[in-house]
Structures are given as C-alpha cells and as structure tokens.
C-alpha cells in the first residue's frame, strides 16, 4: 500500500507546474490535482470564473485531504504565490505527519489559460520565496 505523501508545486502561470506535476504523477503513481481542474466541465473544456476562485481552492484542498486520507501520494500544482496559500496544506501535512515536498517551477512558457501579462506581472511582484 502506498503511504500518504504530499508534493506541492508552485510557480507563476506558464512556468511548467502542470507539466511537471503530470510527469511526476505518472512516475510515482501519484494523484495530480490543481485548482484549475474545478473549472473543467464534463466535455473537458476550461471555463474560469473568478467569482468561484475561493470555492475552487477549497475544493482542491478538500480533494487533496481526501486522497491523503486514502494513503495516496498527492501532487498539487497551483500558483501558491504567497505563503498563506500554502499554509493549509502545510498544516494538514504537519498535523498528520505526512511527508511534504515543495517544488518551485521557474519556466517561461505560454500560459495555457491565456492569463494576461499584467496578471502575471502582478503575481510576480507579490511572489514570496
């Protein structure tokens, strides 16, 4: 049986987070989840709704916890620009003695969700190492 493990992948839009997460998930037989998945409909089409972003993040955390409780290795790829965005995941892992690894992507690829340059620059200015 796999033992619970949590990997968080953070980075700006277009940095390669999802690509890395998918590759690691295949290699390690892990579950890959990200907030963007909340906005994908039954036909596989992405429909971002900024008014539901908080709900989407709550969904991502809840799904992560569910998979961890089932002793799975979970890889979460989100922007995680600020430390407080990582905090609930860190707290859960620490409280439950689940190994945690945080990776940062610094690639400069095109954003698959057409995030504006202005939005990416704002995120870059708010980035916390």
C-alpha positions as CSV (number, residue, x, y, z in Angstrom):
1,X,0.0,0.0,0.0
2,X,1.2,3.5,-0.9
3,X,1.9,5.7,2.1
4,X,0.5,9.2,2.1
5,X,2.8,11.9,0.8
6,X,2.2,15.5,-0.4
7,X,4.1,17.3,-3.1
8,X,3.2,21.0,-3.7
9,X,4.4,22.6,-7.0
10,X,4.3,26.3,-7.1
11,X,5.1,28.9,-9.8
12,X,3.6,31.6,-12.0
13,X,1.3,30.8,-14.9
14,X,3.2,29.3,-17.7
15,X,6.1,28.1,-15.5
16,X,5.6,24.4,-16.2
17,X,3.7,23.4,-13.0
18,X,1.1,21.2,-14.6
19,X,3.6,19.6,-17.0
20,X,5.9,18.7,-14.1
21,X,3.0,17.5,-11.9
22,X,1.7,15.2,-14.7
23,X,5.2,13.8,-15.3
24,X,5.8,13.1,-11.6
25,X,2.3,11.7,-11.1
26,X,3.0,9.1,-13.9
27,X,6.5,8.3,-12.5
28,X,5.4,7.9,-8.9
29,X,1.8,6.6,-9.4
30,X,0.5,9.6,-7.6
31,X,-2.7,11.7,-7.9
32,X,-2.4,15.1,-9.6
33,X,-4.8,17.8,-8.6
34,X,-4.9,21.5,-9.1
35,X,-7.5,24.3,-8.6
36,X,-7.9,24.7,-12.4
37,X,-9.5,21.3,-12.5
38,X,-12.5,22.7,-10.7
39,X,-13.2,24.8,-13.8
40,X,-13.1,22.0,-16.3
41,X,-16.6,20.8,-17.5
42,X,-17.8,17.3,-18.4
43,X,-16.5,17.9,-22.0
44,X,-13.0,18.7,-20.8
45,X,-13.4,22.4,-21.6
46,X,-12.0,25.1,-19.2
47,X,-14.3,27.8,-18.0
48,X,-12.6,30.1,-15.4
49,X,-15.0,32.0,-13.2
50,X,-13.1,34.5,-10.9
51,X,-16.2,34.7,-8.6
52,X,-15.8,31.0,-7.8
53,X,-12.0,31.0,-7.2
54,X,-12.3,30.7,-3.4
55,X,-14.7,27.8,-3.8
56,X,-12.2,26.2,-6.3
57,X,-9.3,26.5,-3.8
58,X,-11.5,24.9,-1.1
59,X,-12.4,22.1,-3.4
60,X,-8.7,21.5,-4.2
61,X,-7.8,21.3,-0.6
62,X,-10.7,19.0,0.3
63,X,-9.8,16.6,-2.6
64,X,-6.2,16.7,-1.5
65,X,-7.1,15.7,2.1
66,X,-9.4,13.0,0.8
67,X,-6.7,11.4,-1.3
68,X,-4.2,11.7,1.6
69,X,-6.6,10.0,4.0
70,X,-6.6,7.2,1.5
71,X,-2.8,6.9,1.8
72,X,-2.1,8.2,-1.6
73,X,0.8,10.4,-2.8
74,X,-0.8,13.7,-3.9
75,X,0.8,16.2,-6.2
76,X,-0.9,19.7,-6.1
77,X,0.1,22.2,-8.7
78,X,-1.1,25.7,-8.1
79,X,0.5,29.2,-8.3
80,X,0.8,29.4,-4.4
81,X,2.2,32.9,-4.8
82,X,2.0,33.8,-1.1
83,X,2.9,31.7,1.9
84,X,-0.6,31.8,3.3
85,X,-1.8,29.9,0.2
86,X,0.5,27.0,1.1
87,X,-0.4,27.2,4.8
88,X,-3.5,24.9,4.9
89,X,-1.6,22.2,3.0
90,X,1.5,22.5,5.2
91,X,-0.6,22.5,8.4
92,X,-2.5,19.3,7.4
93,X,0.7,17.5,6.4
94,X,2.4,18.5,9.6
95,X,-0.5,17.7,11.9
96,X,-0.8,14.2,10.2
97,X,2.9,13.6,9.9
98,X,2.7,13.3,6.2
99,X,6.0,13.9,4.3
100,X,5.8,17.2,2.4
101,X,7.9,18.4,-0.5
102,X,7.6,21.9,-2.1
103,X,8.9,22.4,-5.6
104,X,9.1,25.7,-7.5
105,X,8.8,26.0,-11.3
106,X,10.6,28.9,-12.9
107,X,10.0,28.1,-16.6
108,X,8.8,30.7,-19.0
109,X,6.3,29.0,-21.3
110,X,3.0,30.3,-22.7
111,X,0.1,30.1,-20.2
112,X,-2.4,27.5,-21.3
113,X,-5.2,29.5,-19.8
114,X,-4.3,32.8,-21.5
115,X,-3.5,34.6,-18.3
116,X,-2.7,38.2,-19.1
117,X,0.8,39.6,-18.9
118,X,-0.5,42.2,-16.4
119,X,-1.9,39.5,-14.1
120,X,1.4,37.5,-14.3
121,X,3.4,40.6,-13.5
122,X,1.2,41.4,-10.5
123,X,1.7,37.8,-9.3
124,X,5.5,38.1,-9.8
125,X,5.6,41.3,-7.7
126,X,3.6,39.5,-4.9
127,X,5.7,36.3,-5.0
128,X,7.1,35.1,-1.7
129,X,10.1,32.8,-1.7
